[in-house]
């Protein structure tokens, strides 16, 4: 249903996570938010929204990555 959604004045957003190994052997977790505006009206509205939200979006992504890192590095607990 996500792919088929095509209502004018709306945008579709997705946020993916990917893992990559660094030269030193560390694992890097990256995020990539993507937005597809379904028409010009949606694009105009999204631009206005993004001007306000952009700084908080970056902060939210960094906090999510920090929380994932803490969980990944925490000692394993057995049930």
C-alpha positions in Angstrom: 0.0 0.0 0.0 3.0 2.3 0.6 4.1 2.0 -3.1 0.6 2.5 -4.4 -0.2 5.6 -2.3 -0.4 8.5 -4.7 -2.7 11.1 -3.3 -1.9 14.7 -4.4 -0.8 17.2 -1.7 0.9 14.3 0.3 4.5 13.1 0.7 5.8 9.7 1.4 8.8 9.3 3.8 11.1 6.4 4.5 14.0 6.0 6.9 16.5 3.3 6.3 19.5 2.0 8.3 22.6 0.5 6.7 25.7 -1.1 8.1 29.2 -0.7 6.7 32.6 -1.9 7.8 35.3 0.8 8.2 38.9 0.3 7.2 39.8 -0.3 10.9 37.2 -3.1 11.2 34.6 -1.1 13.1 30.9 -1.4 12.0 29.3 1.9 11.1 25.5 2.3 11.3 24.1 5.0 9.0 20.7 6.4 8.5 19.1 8.0 5.4 15.8 9.7 5.5 14.0 10.1 2.2 10.9 12.0 1.2 9.0 11.9 -2.0 6.5 14.7 -2.6 3.6 13.5 -4.8 3.0 16.9 -6.4 4.1 20.6 -6.4 1.7 21.5 -3.6 3.1 18.8 -1.4 6.6 20.0 -2.3 5.8 23.6 -1.2 4.2 22.5 2.0 7.1 20.1 2.8 9.7 22.9 2.2 8.0 25.1 4.8 7.7 22.1 7.2 11.4 21.2 6.7 12.6 24.7 7.4 11.3 24.3 11.0 11.9 20.6 11.5 15.3 20.0 9.9 17.4 20.8 13.0 15.3 18.6 15.2 15.4 15.8 12.6 19.2 15.7 12.7 19.1 15.7 16.5 16.5 12.8 16.5 18.6 10.7 14.2 21.8 11.3 16.2 20.0 10.3 19.5 18.5 7.2 17.8 22.0 6.2 16.7 23.4 6.8 20.2 20.7 4.6 21.7 21.4 1.8 19.2 25.1 2.0 19.9 24.5 1.8 23.7 22.3 -1.2 23.3 24.7 -2.9 20.9 27.7 -2.4 23.2 25.8 -3.3 26.4 26.8 -6.6 28.0 24.6 -9.5 26.9 22.2 -10.8 29.4 20.9 -14.3 29.5 17.2 -15.0 30.2 
